[in-house]
Amino acid sequence: MGVWQIVDGDLRFSPVKLGTSDLNGYVQVREGLKNGDRVVTYSEKALTARSRIHVVDHIPGVSR
């Protein structure tokens, strides 16, 4: 299990160890990330380390 992290504008796959989750979709990350790390939460296409990314504040048409 892992997540794509944004590090200096590039993508890096980081293994993570997950803990509990709730009915709102929140998942506890027990190992693999530090507070403040930036991760990809949505992508229209499959990602690779060479993928070009465009960071947005929110996904158009999706309420917070």
PDB file of N, CA, C, O and CB in Angstrom:
ATOM      1  N   MET A   1       0.854  -1.165   0.000  1.00  0.00           N
ATOM      2  CA  MET A   1       0.000   0.000   0.000  1.00  0.00           C
ATOM      3  C   MET A   1       0.898   1.225   0.000  1.00  0.00           C
ATOM      4  O   MET A   1       1.936   1.245   0.661  1.00  0.00           O
ATOM      5  CB  MET A   1      -0.971   0.000   1.220  1.00  0.00           C
ATOM      6  N   GLY A   2       0.499   2.236  -0.737  1.00  0.00           N
ATOM      7  CA  GLY A   2       1.283   3.452  -0.761  1.00  0.00           C
ATOM      8  C   GLY A   2       0.500   4.604  -1.366  1.00  0.00           C
ATOM      9  O   GLY A   2      -0.632   4.435  -1.819  1.00  0.00           O
ATOM     10  N   VAL A   3       1.118   5.773  -1.365  1.00  0.00           N
ATOM     11  CA  VAL A   3       0.514   6.986  -1.913  1.00  0.00           C
ATOM     12  C   VAL A   3       1.544   7.705  -2.780  1.00  0.00           C
ATOM     13  O   VAL A   3       2.751   7.530  -2.614  1.00  0.00           O
ATOM     14  CB  VAL A   3      -0.002   7.920  -0.774  1.00  0.00           C
ATOM     15  N   TRP A   4       1.042   8.514  -3.702  1.00  0.00           N
ATOM     16  CA  TRP A   4       1.930   9.389  -4.467  1.00  0.00           C
ATOM     17  C   TRP A   4       2.106  10.676  -3.689  1.00  0.00           C
ATOM     18  O   TRP A   4       1.137  11.360  -3.360  1.00  0.00           O
ATOM     19  CB  TRP A   4       1.370   9.672  -5.899  1.00  0.00           C
ATOM     20  N   GLN A   5       3.356  10.994  -3.402  1.00  0.00           N
ATOM     21  CA  GLN A   5       3.714  12.208  -2.673  1.00  0.00           C
ATOM     22  C   GLN A   5       4.228  13.236  -3.666  1.00  0.00           C
ATOM     23  O   GLN A   5       4.844  12.882  -4.671  1.00  0.00           O
ATOM     24  CB  GLN A   5       4.779  11.917  -1.574  1.00  0.00           C
ATOM     25  N   ILE A   6       3.974  14.512  -3.384  1.00  0.00           N
ATOM     26  CA  ILE A   6       4.529  15.602  -4.186  1.00  0.00           C
ATOM     27  C   ILE A   6       5.728  16.145  -3.417  1.00  0.00           C
ATOM     28  O   ILE A   6       5.586  16.700  -2.328  1.00  0.00           O
ATOM     29  CB  ILE A   6       3.454  16.735  -4.472  1.00  0.00           C
ATOM     30  N   VAL A   7       6.918  15.974  -4.010  1.00  0.00           N
ATOM     31  CA  VAL A   7       8.163  16.405  -3.374  1.00  0.00           C
ATOM     32  C   VAL A   7       8.909  17.294  -4.362  1.00  0.00           C
ATOM     33  O   VAL A   7       9.328  16.833  -5.424  1.00  0.00           O
ATOM     34  CB  VAL A   7       9.045  15.175  -2.936  1.00  0.00           C
ATOM     35  N   ASP A   8       9.075  18.562  -4.014  1.00  0.00           N
ATOM     36  CA  ASP A   8       9.748  19.536  -4.878  1.00  0.00           C
ATOM     37  C   ASP A   8       9.162  19.550  -6.285  1.00  0.00           C
ATOM     38  O   ASP A   8       9.897  19.669  -7.265  1.00  0.00           O
ATOM     39  CB  ASP A   8      11.240  19.234  -4.947  1.00  0.00           C
ATOM     40  N   GLY A   9       7.822  19.426  -6.387  1.00  0.00           N
ATOM     41  CA  GLY A   9       7.135  19.477  -7.669  1.00  0.00           C
ATOM     42  C   GLY A   9       7.139  18.173  -8.447  1.00  0.00           C
ATOM     43  O   GLY A   9       6.543  18.102  -9.522  1.00  0.00           O
ATOM     44  N   ASP A  10       7.791  17.148  -7.936  1.00  0.00           N
ATOM     45  CA  ASP A  10       7.846  15.844  -8.597  1.00  0.00           C
ATOM     46  C   ASP A  10       7.040  14.818  -7.807  1.00  0.00           C
ATOM     47  O   ASP A  10       6.736  15.016  -6.630  1.00  0.00           O
ATOM     48  CB  ASP A  10       9.308  15.373  -8.754  1.00  0.00           C
ATOM     49  N   LEU A  11       6.702  13.718  -8.479  1.00  0.00           N
ATOM     50  CA  LEU A  11       5.978  12.641  -7.819  1.00  0.00           C
ATOM     51  C   LEU A  11       6.934  11.589  -7.296  1.00  0.00           C
ATOM     52  O   LEU A  11       7.925  11.249  -7.943  1.00  0.00           O
ATOM     53  CB  LEU A  11       4.975  12.011  -8.771  1.00  0.00           C
ATOM     54  N   ARG A  12       6.620  11.076  -6.109  1.00  0.00           N
ATOM     55  CA  ARG A  12       7.389   9.978  -5.516  1.00  0.00           C
ATOM     56  C   ARG A  12       6.408   9.037  -4.841  1.00  0.00           C
ATOM     57  O   ARG A  12       5.576   9.468  -4.043  1.00  0.00           O
ATOM     58  CB  ARG A  12       8.463  10.506  -4.494  1.00  0.00           C
ATOM     59  N   PHE A  13       6.503   7.741  -5.163  1.00  0.00           N
ATOM     60  CA  PHE A  13       5.627   6.764  -4.526  1.00  0.00           C
ATOM     61  C   PHE A  13       6.188   6.425  -3.159  1.00  0.00           C
ATOM     62  O   PHE A  13       7.358   6.063  -3.035  1.00  0.00           O
ATOM     63  CB  PHE A  13       5.479   5.486  -5.397  1.00  0.00           C
ATOM     64  N   SER A  14       5.358   6.542  -2.130  1.00  0.00           N
ATOM     65  CA  SER A  14       5.786   6.299  -0.756  1.00  0.00           C
ATOM     66  C   SER A  14       4.933   5.204  -0.128  1.00  0.00           C
ATOM     67  O   SER A  14       3.714   5.349  -0.045  1.00  0.00           O
ATOM     68  CB  SER A  14       5.703   7.592   0.079  1.00  0.00           C
ATOM     69  N   PRO A  15       5.551   4.109   0.315  1.00  0.00           N
ATOM     70  CA  PRO A  15       4.800   3.074   1.020  1.00  0.00           C
ATOM     71  C   PRO A  15       4.261   3.625   2.334  1.00  0.00           C
ATOM     72  O   PRO A  15       4.934   4.402   3.011  1.00  0.00           O
ATOM     73  CB  PRO A  15       5.683   1.834   1.277  1.00  0.00           C
ATOM     74  N   VAL A  16       3.057   3.225   2.686  1.00  0.00           N
ATOM     75  CA  VAL A  16       2.453   3.647   3.950  1.00  0.00           C
ATOM     76  C   VAL A  16       1.840   2.447   4.648  1.00  0.00           C
ATOM     77  O   VAL A  16       1.494   1.446   4.020  1.00  0.00           O
ATOM     78  CB  VAL A  16       1.386   4.742   3.718  1.00  0.00           C
ATOM     79  N   LYS A  17       1.714   2.572   5.966  1.00  0.00           N
ATOM     80  CA  LYS A  17       1.008   1.579   6.771  1.00  0.00           C
ATOM     81  C   LYS A  17      -0.230   2.280   7.315  1.00  0.00           C
ATOM     82  O   LYS A  17      -0.130   3.302   7.995  1.00  0.00           O
ATOM     83  CB  LYS A  17       1.920   0.993   7.938  1.00  0.00           C
ATOM     84  N   LEU A  18      -1.414   1.713   7.005  1.00  0.00           N
ATOM     85  CA  LEU A  18      -2.666   2.339   7.394  1.00  0.00           C
ATOM     86  C   LEU A  18      -3.188   1.776   8.701  1.00  0.00           C
ATOM     87  O   LEU A  18      -2.886   0.644   9.080  1.00  0.00           O
ATOM     88  CB  LEU A  18      -3.700   2.165   6.307  1.00  0.00           C
ATOM     89  N   GLY A  19      -3.981   2.594   9.382  1.00  0.00           N
ATOM     90  CA  GLY A  19      -4.631   2.185  10.621  1.00  0.00           C
ATOM     91  C   GLY A  19      -6.124   2.117  10.410  1.00  0.00           C
ATOM     92  O   GLY A  19      -6.593   1.480   9.467  1.00  0.00           O
ATOM     93  N   THR A  20      -6.874   2.766  11.275  1.00  0.00           N
ATOM     94  CA  THR A  20      -8.335   2.706  11.221  1.00  0.00           C
ATOM     95  C   THR A  20      -8.885   3.694  10.203  1.00  0.00           C
ATOM     96  O   THR A  20      -8.199   4.626   9.783  1.00  0.00           O
ATOM     97  CB  THR A  20      -8.933   2.988  12.601  1.00  0.00           C
ATOM     98  N   SER A  21     -10.133   3.471   9.817  1.00  0.00           N
ATOM     99  CA  SER A  21     -10.835   4.391   8.926  1.00  0.00           C
ATOM    100  C   SER A  21     -12.230   4.635   9.493  1.00  0.00           C
ATOM    101  O   SER A  21     -12.707   3.890  10.349  1.00  0.00           O
ATOM    102  CB  SER A  21     -10.910   3.825   7.467  1.00  0.00           C
ATOM    103  N   ASP A  22     -12.882   5.704   8.995  1.00  0.00           N
ATOM    104  CA  ASP A  22     -14.228   5.980   9.477  1.00  0.00           C
ATOM    105  C   ASP A  22     -15.208   6.047   8.305  1.00  0.00           C
ATOM    106  O   ASP A  22     -14.812   5.917   7.147  1.00  0.00           O
ATOM    107  CB  ASP A  22     -14.256   7.295  10.280  1.00  0.00           C
ATOM    108  N   LEU A  23     -16.463   6.246   8.612  1.00  0.00           N
ATOM    109  CA  LEU A  23     -17.500   6.266   7.578  1.00  0.00           C
ATOM    110  C   LEU A  23     -17.463   7.504   6.699  1.00  0.00           C
ATOM    111  O   LEU A  23     -18.135   7.543   5.668  1.00  0.00           O
ATOM    112  CB  LEU A  23     -18.844   6.160   8.216  1.00  0.00           C
ATOM    113  N   ASN A  24     -16.689   8.522   7.085  1.00  0.00           N
ATOM    114  CA  ASN A  24     -16.546   9.737   6.281  1.00  0.00           C
ATOM    115  C   ASN A  24     -15.413   9.629   5.268  1.00  0.00           C
ATOM    116  O   ASN A  24     -15.172  10.571   4.513  1.00  0.00           O
ATOM    117  CB  ASN A  24     -16.309  10.931   7.183  1.00  0.00           C
ATOM    118  N   GLY A  25     -14.714   8.497   5.239  1.00  0.00           N
ATOM    119  CA  GLY A  25     -13.634   8.306   4.280  1.00  0.00           C
ATOM    120  C   GLY A  25     -12.260   8.680   4.799  1.00  0.00           C
ATOM    121  O   GLY A  25     -11.286   8.597   4.050  1.00  0.00           O
ATOM    122  N   TYR A  26     -12.148   9.087   6.050  1.00  0.00           N
ATOM    123  CA  TYR A  26     -10.849   9.400   6.625  1.00  0.00           C
ATOM    124  C   TYR A  26     -10.126   8.114   6.993  1.00  0.00           C
ATOM    125  O   TYR A  26     -10.728   7.177   7.517  1.00  0.00           O
ATOM    126  CB  TYR A  26     -11.000  10.309   7.858  1.00  0.00           C
ATOM    127  N   VAL A  27      -8.815   8.079   6.710  1.00  0.00           N
ATOM    128  CA  VAL A  27      -8.005   6.891   6.993  1.00  0.00           C
ATOM    129  C   VAL A  27      -6.773   7.329   7.777  1.00  0.00           C
ATOM    130  O   VAL A  27      -6.119   8.310   7.421  1.00  0.00           O
ATOM    131  CB  VAL A  27      -7.597   6.147   5.670  1.00  0.00           C
ATOM    132  N   GLN A  28      -6.464   6.610   8.826  1.00  0.00           N
ATOM    133  CA  GLN A  28      -5.283   6.899   9.643  1.00  0.00           C
ATOM    134  C   GLN A  28      -4.054   6.346   8.929  1.00  0.00           C
ATOM    135  O   GLN A  28      -4.038   5.186   8.515  1.00  0.00           O
ATOM    136  CB  GLN A  28      -5.421   6.286  11.081  1.00  0.00           C
ATOM    137  N   VAL A  29      -3.013   7.189   8.786  1.00  0.00           N
ATOM    138  CA  VAL A  29      -1.725   6.751   8.251  1.00  0.00           C
ATOM    139  C   VAL A  29      -0.792   6.585   9.438  1.00  0.00           C
ATOM    140  O   VAL A  29      -0.433   7.560  10.098  1.00  0.00           O
ATOM    141  CB  VAL A  29      -1.143   7.774   7.191  1.00  0.00           C
ATOM    142  N   ARG A  30      -0.402   5.346   9.706  1.00  0.00           N
ATOM    143  CA  ARG A  30       0.423   5.054  10.880  1.00  0.00           C
ATOM    144  C   ARG A  30       1.915   5.205  10.589  1.00  0.00           C
ATOM    145  O   ARG A  30       2.673   5.606  11.473  1.00  0.00           O
ATOM    146  CB  ARG A  30       0.138   3.645  11.377  1.00  0.00           C
ATOM    147  N   GLU A  31       2.344   4.899   9.390  1.00  0.00           N
ATOM    148  CA  GLU A  31       3.766   5.002   9.019  1.00  0.00           C
ATOM    149  C   GLU A  31       3.890   5.410   7.564  1.00  0.00           C
ATOM    150  O   GLU A  31       3.042   5.065   6.741  1.00  0.00           O
ATOM    151  CB  GLU A  31       4.506   3.663   9.264  1.00  0.00           C
ATOM    152  N   GLY A  32       4.952   6.147   7.245  1.00  0.00           N
ATOM    153  CA  GLY A  32       5.281   6.452   5.861  1.00  0.00           C
ATOM    154  C   GLY A  32       5.154   7.901   5.471  1.00  0.00           C
ATOM    155  O   GLY A  32       5.723   8.315   4.461  1.00  0.00           O
ATOM    156  N   LEU A  33       4.417   8.697   6.249  1.00  0.00           N
ATOM    157  CA  LEU A  33       4.269  10.119   5.976  1.00  0.00           C
ATOM    158  C   LEU A  33       4.505  10.916   7.241  1.00  0.00           C
ATOM    159  O   LEU A  33       4.316  10.432   8.356  1.00  0.00           O
ATOM    160  CB  LEU A  33       2.883  10.425   5.402  1.00  0.00           C
ATOM    161  N   LYS A  34       4.929  12.174   7.029  1.00  0.00           N
ATOM    162  CA  LYS A  34       5.091  13.099   8.142  1.00  0.00           C
ATOM    163  C   LYS A  34       3.985  14.146   8.061  1.00  0.00           C
ATOM    164  O   LYS A  34       3.399  14.357   7.000  1.00  0.00           O
ATOM    165  CB  LYS A  34       6.504  13.767   8.123  1.00  0.00           C
ATOM    166  N   ASN A  35       3.707  14.791   9.170  1.00  0.00           N
ATOM    167  CA  ASN A  35       2.755  15.888   9.189  1.00  0.00           C
ATOM    168  C   ASN A  35       3.200  16.950   8.184  1.00  0.00           C
ATOM    169  O   ASN A  35       4.354  17.377   8.196  1.00  0.00           O
ATOM    170  CB  ASN A  35       2.629  16.490  10.618  1.00  0.00           C
ATOM    171  N   GLY A  36       2.286  17.370   7.320  1.00  0.00           N
ATOM    172  CA  GLY A  36       2.606  18.394   6.333  1.00  0.00           C
ATOM    173  C   GLY A  36       3.001  17.850   4.973  1.00  0.00           C
ATOM    174  O   GLY A  36       3.081  18.623   4.018  1.00  0.00           O
ATOM    175  N   ASP A  37       3.253  16.546   4.842  1.00  0.00           N
ATOM    176  CA  ASP A  37       3.562  15.970   3.533  1.00  0.00           C
ATOM    177  C   ASP A  37       2.379  16.183   2.602  1.00  0.00           C
ATOM    178  O   ASP A  37       1.227  16.104   3.028  1.00  0.00           O
ATOM    179  CB  ASP A  37       3.904  14.458   3.651  1.00  0.00           C
ATOM    180  N   ARG A  38       2.664  16.453   1.325  1.00  0.00           N
ATOM    181  CA  ARG A  38       1.616  16.645   0.326  1.00  0.00           C
ATOM    182  C   ARG A  38       1.455  15.367  -0.477  1.00  0.00           C
ATOM    183  O   ARG A  38       2.438  14.803  -0.957  1.00  0.00           O
ATOM    184  CB  ARG A  38       1.941  17.841  -0.607  1.00  0.00           C
ATOM    185  N   VAL A  39       0.226  14.912  -0.623  1.00  0.00           N
ATOM    186  CA  VAL A  39      -0.050  13.687  -1.374  1.00  0.00           C
ATOM    187  C   VAL A  39      -1.129  13.949  -2.416  1.00  0.00           C
ATOM    188  O   VAL A  39      -1.925  14.878  -2.279  1.00  0.00           O
ATOM    189  CB  VAL A  39      -0.482  12.545  -0.427  1.00  0.00           C
ATOM    190  N   VAL A  40      -1.148  13.128  -3.451  1.00  0.00           N
ATOM    191  CA  VAL A  40      -2.179  13.195  -4.484  1.00  0.00           C
ATOM    192  C   VAL A  40      -3.420  12.484  -3.957  1.00  0.00           C
ATOM    193  O   VAL A  40      -3.354  11.323  -3.554  1.00  0.00           O
ATOM    194  CB  VAL A  40      -1.686  12.555  -5.830  1.00  0.00           C
ATOM    195  N   THR A  41      -4.552  13.188  -3.962  1.00  0.00           N
ATOM    196  CA  THR A  41      -5.800  12.578  -3.505  1.00  0.00           C
ATOM    197  C   THR A  41      -6.712  12.206  -4.663  1.00  0.00           C
ATOM    198  O   THR A  41      -7.659  11.441  -4.479  1.00  0.00           O
ATOM    199  CB  THR A  41      -6.526  13.517  -2.566  1.00  0.00           C
ATOM    200  N   TYR A  42      -6.441  12.739  -5.867  1.00  0.00           N
ATOM    201  CA  TYR A  42      -7.262  12.425  -7.028  1.00  0.00           C
ATOM    202  C   TYR A  42      -6.438  12.637  -8.288  1.00  0.00           C
ATOM    203  O   TYR A  42      -5.686  13.607  -8.391  1.00  0.00           O
ATOM    204  CB  TYR A  42      -8.548  13.292  -7.056  1.00  0.00           C
ATOM    205  N   SER A  43      -6.578  11.733  -9.241  1.00  0.00           N
ATOM    206  CA  SER A  43      -5.970  11.895 -10.554  1.00  0.00           C
ATOM    207  C   SER A  43      -6.900  11.293 -11.592  1.00  0.00           C
ATOM    208  O   SER A  43      -7.458  10.216 -11.381  1.00  0.00           O
ATOM    209  CB  SER A  43      -4.563  11.233 -10.613  1.00  0.00           C
ATOM    210  N   GLU A  44      -7.069  11.993 -12.724  1.00  0.00           N
ATOM    211  CA  GLU A  44      -7.914  11.468 -13.799  1.00  0.00           C
ATOM    212  C   GLU A  44      -7.276  10.254 -14.464  1.00  0.00           C
ATOM    213  O   GLU A  44      -7.979   9.411 -15.020  1.00  0.00           O
ATOM    214  CB  GLU A  44      -8.181  12.554 -14.843  1.00  0.00           C
ATOM    215  N   LYS A  45      -5.944  10.159 -14.410  1.00  0.00           N
ATOM    216  CA  LYS A  45      -5.216   9.082 -15.076  1.00  0.00           C
ATOM    217  C   LYS A  45      -4.291   8.392 -14.088  1.00  0.00           C
ATOM    218  O   LYS A  45      -3.975   8.930 -13.027  1.00  0.00           O
ATOM    219  CB  LYS A  45      -4.415   9.623 -16.277  1.00  0.00           C
ATOM    220  N   ALA A  46      -3.858   7.178 -14.459  1.00  0.00           N
ATOM    221  CA  ALA A  46      -2.875   6.473 -13.635  1.00  0.00           C
ATOM    222  C   ALA A  46      -1.582   7.287 -13.593  1.00  0.00           C
ATOM    223  O   ALA A  46      -1.211   7.916 -14.583  1.00  0.00           O
ATOM    224  CB  ALA A  46      -2.608   5.035 -14.187  1.00  0.00           C
ATOM    225  N   LEU A  47      -0.903   7.275 -12.458  1.00  0.00           N
ATOM    226  CA  LEU A  47       0.307   8.068 -12.277  1.00  0.00           C
ATOM    227  C   LEU A  47       1.556   7.206 -12.346  1.00  0.00           C
ATOM    228  O   LEU A  47       1.538   6.017 -12.027  1.00  0.00           O
ATOM    229  CB  LEU A  47       0.260   8.804 -10.952  1.00  0.00           C
ATOM    230  N   THR A  48       2.641   7.841 -12.773  1.00  0.00           N
ATOM    231  CA  THR A  48       3.980   7.268 -12.701  1.00  0.00           C
ATOM    232  C   THR A  48       4.889   8.368 -12.172  1.00  0.00           C
ATOM    233  O   THR A  48       4.469   9.518 -12.046  1.00  0.00           O
ATOM    234  CB  THR A  48       4.471   6.724 -14.108  1.00  0.00           C
ATOM    235  N   ALA A  49       6.118   8.024 -11.865  1.00  0.00           N
ATOM    236  CA  ALA A  49       7.070   9.030 -11.360  1.00  0.00           C
ATOM    237  C   ALA A  49       7.340  10.113 -12.403  1.00  0.00           C
ATOM    238  O   ALA A  49       7.801  11.199 -12.049  1.00  0.00           O
ATOM    239  CB  ALA A  49       8.395   8.358 -10.952  1.00  0.00           C
ATOM    240  N   ARG A  50       7.064   9.842 -13.676  1.00  0.00           N
ATOM    241  CA  ARG A  50       7.307  10.825 -14.741  1.00  0.00           C
ATOM    242  C   ARG A  50       6.056  11.586 -15.163  1.00  0.00           C
ATOM    243  O   ARG A  50       6.112  12.401 -16.083  1.00  0.00           O
ATOM    244  CB  ARG A  50       7.891  10.136 -15.941  1.00  0.00           C
ATOM    245  N   SER A  51       4.934  11.333 -14.507  1.00  0.00           N
ATOM    246  CA  SER A  51       3.690  12.024 -14.856  1.00  0.00           C
ATOM    247  C   SER A  51       3.812  13.515 -14.589  1.00  0.00           C
ATOM    248  O   SER A  51       4.430  13.945 -13.615  1.00  0.00           O
ATOM    249  CB  SER A  51       2.506  11.441 -14.069  1.00  0.00           C
ATOM    250  N   ARG A  52       3.204  14.295 -15.483  1.00  0.00           N
ATOM    251  CA  ARG A  52       3.115  15.736 -15.237  1.00  0.00           C
ATOM    252  C   ARG A  52       1.868  15.976 -14.412  1.00  0.00           C
ATOM    253  O   ARG A  52       0.833  15.351 -14.646  1.00  0.00           O
ATOM    254  CB  ARG A  52       3.080  16.560 -16.577  1.00  0.00           C
ATOM    255  N   ILE A  53       1.960  16.878 -13.447  1.00  0.00           N
ATOM    256  CA  ILE A  53       0.826  17.138 -12.565  1.00  0.00           C
ATOM    257  C   ILE A  53       0.479  18.616 -12.571  1.00  0.00           C
ATOM    258  O   ILE A  53       1.307  19.471 -12.884  1.00  0.00           O
ATOM    259  CB  ILE A  53       1.130  16.669 -11.136  1.00  0.00           C
ATOM    260  N   HIS A  54      -0.766  18.889 -12.218  1.00  0.00           N
ATOM    261  CA  HIS A  54      -1.257  20.253 -12.044  1.00  0.00           C
ATOM    262  C   HIS A  54      -2.005  20.271 -10.714  1.00  0.00           C
ATOM    263  O   HIS A  54      -3.048  19.629 -10.584  1.00  0.00           O
ATOM    264  CB  HIS A  54      -2.186  20.714 -13.254  1.00  0.00           C
ATOM    265  N   VAL A  55      -1.494  20.985  -9.745  1.00  0.00           N
ATOM    266  CA  VAL A  55      -2.088  21.030  -8.411  1.00  0.00           C
ATOM    267  C   VAL A  55      -3.217  22.052  -8.396  1.00  0.00           C
ATOM    268  O   VAL A  55      -3.049  23.183  -8.852  1.00  0.00           O
ATOM    269  CB  VAL A  55      -1.021  21.377  -7.338  1.00  0.00           C
ATOM    270  N   VAL A  56      -4.383  21.641  -7.862  1.00  0.00           N
ATOM    271  CA  VAL A  56      -5.532  22.541  -7.732  1.00  0.00           C
ATOM    272  C   VAL A  56      -5.993  22.542  -6.279  1.00  0.00           C
ATOM    273  O   VAL A  56      -5.709  21.607  -5.530  1.00  0.00           O
ATOM    274  CB  VAL A  56      -6.697  22.113  -8.685  1.00  0.00           C
ATOM    275  N   ASP A  57      -6.704  23.595  -5.885  1.00  0.00           N
ATOM    276  CA  ASP A  57      -7.226  23.696  -4.517  1.00  0.00           C
ATOM    277  C   ASP A  57      -8.397  22.751  -4.284  1.00  0.00           C
ATOM    278  O   ASP A  57      -8.559  22.212  -3.189  1.00  0.00           O
ATOM    279  CB  ASP A  57      -7.656  25.128  -4.222  1.00  0.00           C
ATOM    280  N   HIS A  58      -9.216  22.549  -5.320  1.00  0.00           N
ATOM    281  CA  HIS A  58     -10.339  21.615  -5.214  1.00  0.00           C
ATOM    282  C   HIS A  58     -10.703  21.137  -6.613  1.00  0.00           C
ATOM    283  O   HIS A  58     -10.323  21.755  -7.607  1.00  0.00           O
ATOM    284  CB  HIS A  58     -11.571  22.281  -4.511  1.00  0.00           C
ATOM    285  N   ILE A  59     -11.436  20.043  -6.685  1.00  0.00           N
ATOM    286  CA  ILE A  59     -11.857  19.474  -7.964  1.00  0.00           C
ATOM    287  C   ILE A  59     -13.154  20.170  -8.359  1.00  0.00           C
ATOM    288  O   ILE A  59     -14.121  20.142  -7.597  1.00  0.00           O
ATOM    289  CB  ILE A  59     -12.044  17.903  -7.877  1.00  0.00           C
ATOM    290  N   PRO A  60     -13.192  20.799  -9.545  1.00  0.00           N
ATOM    291  CA  PRO A  60     -14.403  21.490  -9.980  1.00  0.00           C
ATOM    292  C   PRO A  60     -15.613  20.542  -9.969  1.00  0.00           C
ATOM    293  O   PRO A  60     -15.523  19.398 -10.413  1.00  0.00           O
ATOM    294  CB  PRO A  60     -14.200  22.080 -11.390  1.00  0.00           C
ATOM    295  N   GLY A  61     -16.737  21.038  -9.456  1.00  0.00           N
ATOM    296  CA  GLY A  61     -17.967  20.269  -9.428  1.00  0.00           C
ATOM    297  C   GLY A  61     -18.102  19.339  -8.223  1.00  0.00           C
ATOM    298  O   GLY A  61     -19.120  18.663  -8.078  1.00  0.00           O
ATOM    299  N   VAL A  62     -17.087  19.299  -7.358  1.00  0.00           N
ATOM    300  CA  VAL A  62     -17.135  18.440  -6.172  1.00  0.00           C
ATOM    301  C   VAL A  62     -17.186  19.342  -4.946  1.00  0.00           C
ATOM    302  O   VAL A  62     -16.301  20.173  -4.742  1.00  0.00           O
ATOM    303  CB  VAL A  62     -15.898  17.465  -6.111  1.00  0.00           C
ATOM    304  N   SER A  63     -18.229  19.176  -4.128  1.00  0.00           N
ATOM    305  CA  SER A  63     -18.323  19.996  -2.916  1.00  0.00           C
ATOM    306  C   SER A  63     -17.376  19.451  -1.855  1.00  0.00           C
ATOM    307  O   SER A  63     -17.049  18.265  -1.846  1.00  0.00           O
ATOM    308  CB  SER A  63     -19.779  20.029  -2.379  1.00  0.00           C
ATOM    309  N   ARG A  64     -16.950  20.320  -0.980  1.00  0.00           N
ATOM    310  CA  ARG A  64     -16.003  19.924   0.074  1.00  0.00           C
ATOM    311  C   ARG A  64     -16.709  19.310   1.226  1.00  0.00           C
ATOM    312  O   ARG A  64     -16.072  18.917   2.204  1.00  0.00           O
ATOM    313  CB  ARG A  64     -15.193  21.101   0.552  1.00  0.00           C
TER     314      ARG A  64
END
